[in-house]
C-alpha cells in the first residue's frame, strides 16, 4: 500500500526551505513558494534508485527502451496522445528546453509573446536571450481568467512575433484550456507563422471534471509546434533533471538535433532516467493520493479565507498545485511584499514576478505540502490583516 509521507525538508539543502536568500534576502521564512512538493517520492522510484545505487557502478548510462515506453504509454493512457519514439528528445528541464528553443527558432531582437501573468522563467528566457518580450494579459473577472484573443492576435501582428510560449495548464492562474481555446490560439499562430512552444509540465495535475488536451491534438500544423513536459512536477523529481521534448515534425527535430550537437546535449543524469521510468510505470497510486491532498488543502484554504477574509479572491484551481490569490481588498498592492515577508514571515511567489507591477497585490502559494503548513501560511495572513485593520480602526 502506497503511503503519502510528508517530509520536513529544512536543513536538507532544499532550495524552498534553505535557499531563500537569493529571492528574499533572508532565510527562515515559512516556505510556500517553489513548485516542488514536501512529500517523499513514490516507493517504486525509491526502490529503483536504491537498486541502481546498490549495484555500485555509476558509469556512462545507455537510455533503455523502457524509459521511452513508460512515457509513451503514460501519454496514451492519460491523454490519448500517441507519441512516436522518434519524436522524443531529452532536456535536463523544461526551462532549459524553452530557452534553447528560443535560441534555435529566433534571432536577437525577434519578438516572443506570452500570456501574463505567467511563470516568470518565460519572461526571463525572452529577455535573457535578447529577444523582445511581448505580453498579452489574460482577462481577470473576479479571479476567473480568460484569453483576450483580439489583443493576442493584434500584438502578434503589430510586433511581428516569431514565437509564442504557451503554458498549458496555465501557471499561475491554474486554468485548463478548453479545446476551443487551444484551437483558437494555435490557429492565430498559424495565420501569422508563429512557432508555438507548449509547456505542459503540469498536465497531470488537473482536477474535477476538467480535461487536459495536448496541444498537438488541436492543430494539424505540427511543423509549427514543440511540446515540453516532465515527470518532475508529477512525481516530485525535479532534482533528477529529466524532461521530455516532443517534436513531431522532422525538420524541427533536425533543428533541435543540430542545436543539441553544438551544445553537446547528448544525454543526462542516469538517476533521472531511472527515476522517470519507475515513476511512469508504477507511480499512479502515489499520484492519486497527492492529488487528493492538494484538493483537500485547496478546499481548506478557501474555507479559512471565506470565514475570516471573505474579500480575498482565490482563483479556481482547475490545474497545478499552485493557488493564485488576490489580496488587494485588504492590502495596498505596493505594500504586499512588506506585509507578506516582514509581517507574516512567509516565502511566497509575488505577483509582480509573473509580469510586472500590475500584478502587485497577488501572491502564488504552493499546496503540495502538509495541511499544517497550509494552515500556518493562511492563518499568518489572516492574523496579519486583522492586526492591520484593527490598528487602522483605532487610529481613526
Long-range contacts (C-beta under 8 A, 24 or more apart in sequence): 2-42, 2-43, 2-285, 2-286, 2-289, 3-43, 3-289, 4-39, 4-286, 4-289, 4-290, 4-293, 5-39, 5-40, 6-38, 6-39, 6-369, 6-370, 7-38, 7-39, 7-40, 8-38, 9-38, 16-347, 16-366, 20-347, 23-347, 24-341, 24-347, 28-345, 29-341, 29-345, 29-346, 29-347, 30-345, 30-346, 30-347, 30-373, 30-376, 30-377, 30-380, 31-347, 31-366, 32-346, 32-347, 32-348, 32-365, 32-366, 32-369, 32-373, 32-374, 32-377, 33-347, 33-348, 33-349, 33-364, 33-365, 33-366, 34-366, 35-171, 35-233, 35-320, 35-321, 35-322, 35-366, 35-368, 36-232, 36-233, 36-236, 36-238, 36-368, 37-236, 37-290, 37-321, 37-368, 37-369, 38-368, 38-369, 38-370, 38-373, 39-236, 39-290, 39-293, 39-368, 39-369, 41-235, 41-236, 41-237, 41-275, 41-279, 41-286, 42-235, 42-278, 42-279, 42-282, 42-283, 42-285, 42-286, 42-287, 43-286, 44-278, 44-279, 44-281, 44-282, 44-283, 44-286, 45-235, 45-237, 45-275, 45-278, 45-279, 45-282, 45-283, 47-278, 48-274, 48-275, 48-277, 48-278, 49-271, 49-274, 49-275, 49-278, 52-270, 52-271, 52-274, 58-270, 61-267, 61-270, 61-273, 63-90, 63-267, 63-273, 64-273, 64-277, 66-277, 66-281, 67-273, 67-276, 67-277, 70-276, 70-277, 70-280, 70-281, 71-244, 71-276, 71-280, 73-280, 74-280, 75-214, 78-203, 78-204, 79-203, 79-212, 79-213, 79-214, 79-217, 80-217, 81-214, 81-216, 81-217, 83-246, 84-248, 86-253, 87-246, 87-247, 87-248, 87-253, 88-244, 88-245, 88-246, 89-244, 89-245, 89-246, 89-247, 89-253, 89-256, 89-257, 89-260, 90-242, 90-243, 90-244, 90-245, 90-265, 90-267, 90-268, 91-228, 91-243, 91-244, 91-245, 91-265, 92-241, 92-242, 92-243, 92-268, 92-269, 92-272, 93-230, 93-232, 93-238, 93-241, 93-243, 94-199, 94-201, 94-228, 94-229, 94-230, 94-232, 94-243, 95-121, 95-125, 96-243, 97-228, 97-243, 97-245, 98-122, 98-125, 98-165, 98-197, 98-199, 98-228, 99-125, 99-128, 99-129, 100-259, 100-263, 100-265, 101-163, 101-195, 101-197, 101-226, 101-256, 102-126, 102-129, 102-131, 102-163, 102-197, 103-129, 103-259, 104-255, 104-256, 104-259, 105-162, 105-163, 105-195, 105-255, 106-131, 106-162, 106-163, 110-160, 110-162, 110-163, 111-159, 111-160, 111-161, 111-162, 112-161, 112-162, 112-163, 112-164, 112-165, 113-152, 113-155, 113-156, 113-159, 113-161, 113-163, 113-164, 113-165, 113-194, 114-164, 114-165, 114-167, 115-147, 115-152, 115-166, 115-167, 115-170, 116-354, 116-355, 116-356, 116-359, 117-172, 117-173, 117-324, 117-351, 117-354, 117-355, 117-359, 117-362, 118-165, 118-167, 118-170, 118-171, 118-172, 118-354, 118-355, 119-167, 119-171, 119-172, 119-199, 119-354, 120-349, 120-353, 120-354, 120-355, 122-165, 122-167, 122-199, 123-354, 123-355, 125-165, 126-165, 132-159, 134-159, 134-161, 135-355, 135-356, 137-355, 137-358, 138-170, 138-173, 138-175, 142-313, 143-313, 143-314, 143-315, 143-316, 143-324, 143-326, 144-315, 144-316, 145-170, 145-173, 145-175, 145-315, 147-181, 147-184, 147-185, 149-184, 149-185, 149-188, 152-185, 152-188, 153-188, 153-191, 153-192, 156-188, 156-189, 156-192, 156-194, 157-192, 161-192, 161-194, 162-194, 162-195, 163-194, 163-195, 163-196, 163-197, 164-189, 164-194, 164-195, 164-196, 164-197, 165-197, 165-199, 166-196, 166-197, 166-198, 166-199, 166-215, 167-199, 168-198, 168-199, 168-200, 168-203, 168-212, 168-215, 169-200, 169-202, 169-203, 169-205, 169-206, 169-212, 169-318, 169-319, 169-320, 170-319, 170-320, 171-202, 171-320, 171-322, 172-320, 172-322, 172-324, 172-349, 172-354, 172-364, 173-315, 173-324, 174-315, 174-316, 174-317, 174-318, 174-319, 174-320, 174-322, 174-323, 174-324, 175-318, 175-319, 176-206, 176-210, 176-211, 176-212, 176-318, 176-319, 177-213, 179-213, 179-218, 182-213, 182-215, 182-218, 183-218, 183-219, 186-215, 186-218, 186-219, 186-221, 186-225, 187-219, 189-224, 190-219, 190-221, 190-224, 193-224, 194-224, 195-224, 195-225, 195-226, 196-224, 196-225, 196-226, 197-225, 197-226, 197-228, 198-225, 198-226, 198-227, 198-228, 199-228, 199-229, 200-227, 200-228, 200-229, 201-228, 201-229, 201-230, 201-232, 201-233, 201-243, 202-233, 202-319, 202-320, 203-229, 203-234, 204-233, 204-234, 204-287, 205-233, 205-234, 205-291, 205-294, 205-319, 205-320, 205-321, 206-318, 206-319, 207-291, 207-294, 207-295, 207-317, 207-318, 207-319, 208-318, 210-318, 210-319, 212-319, 216-246, 216-248, 222-248, 222-249, 223-249, 223-251, 223-252, 224-249, 225-249, 226-252, 226-256, 231-275, 231-276, 231-279, 231-280, 234-279, 234-283, 234-287, 235-275, 235-276, 235-279, 235-283, 235-286, 235-287, 236-368, 237-272, 237-275, 237-276, 237-279, 240-269, 240-271, 240-272, 240-275, 240-276, 241-268, 241-269, 241-272, 242-268, 242-269, 242-272, 242-273, 242-275, 242-276, 290-321, 290-368, 293-368, 293-371, 294-321, 294-367, 294-368, 296-371, 297-367, 297-369, 297-371, 297-374, 298-323, 298-367, 300-371, 300-374, 300-375, 301-365, 301-367, 301-374, 301-378, 304-375, 304-378, 304-379, 304-382, 305-378, 305-382, 308-382, 308-386, 309-381, 309-382, 309-385, 317-367, 321-366, 321-367, 321-368, 322-349, 322-364, 322-365, 322-366, 322-367, 323-364, 323-365, 323-367, 324-362, 324-363, 324-364, 325-362, 325-363, 325-364, 325-365, 326-361, 326-362, 327-361, 327-362, 327-363, 327-381, 327-385, 328-361, 328-362, 330-385, 330-388, 330-389, 331-361, 331-385, 331-388, 332-361, 333-357, 333-360, 333-361, 334-360, 336-360, 336-361, 336-362, 336-363, 339-384, 339-388, 340-381, 343-384, 343-387, 343-388, 344-377, 344-380, 344-381, 344-383, 344-384, 345-380, 346-377, 346-380, 346-381, 348-377
